[in-house]
Amino acid sequence: MGSRVKIAALLLLVLFSLQAGCISLGPPPPRGGPVTQVSTPATSAGDGSIQDITSRVPPRVALADAVGAIPAAEQEGTIDTTGMVITKVWGYGVDSAGRARTWVLGMQGGGRTGLFSYNEGEYQALDLPTPLPEEEVKLAELLSPQDLFARNLRPISAEMSRLKVGECDLTLEKGVYQVIIHSASESGTLSFDAKTGEGIPSP
């Protein structure tokens, strides 16, 4: 499956999550990426040949990379953001440094709503019939995910350790970051003020 097909599938998953009222994007799908050779003892494939084990390590990228890809996408005609602003952000497969496998930007304005997804240099756009929050996410005035995670590494890492996972999901809207940490059987959510990084108690 090509990278663009996988990104399109992710956009459809986000669309379904919006319609269903969900915020967690679920466990990450396999992604293409740089190939890393793993050294192993010689093993037989049944025909006497030697097998190597190859794994794909999906790179993680900063939110700034996703936002910075928008002009290139507009030049290619992939997306037209005239009159539109970012009103919601999803980070998918976020590590403890605040970098994600995939960023999805929800944008609206001029009577249009859409999603823009960025993943290891690939991007995809999708029109969205479901409305998003109206308040603009002014990223220049907010902590970056990397700064947020650096300031709150202790509680985020503690929750990851409790659920025995190495990554999480992230949402940003209306001035609030939500870090969604989930295992196969349980999930927890930590909320933070997007300007100060201070924790917000659960209701």
Secondary structure, 3 states (H helix, E strand, C coil): CCHHHHHHHHHHHHHHHHHHCCCCCCCCCCCCCCEEEECCCCCECCCCCECCEEEECCCCECHHHHHHCHHHHHHHCCCCCCCCEEEEEEEEEECCCCCECEEEEEEEECCEEEEEEEECCEEEEEECCCCCCCCCCCHHHCCCHHHHHHHCHHHHHHHHHHHCCCCEEEEEECCEEEEEEECCCCEEEEEEECCCCCEECCC
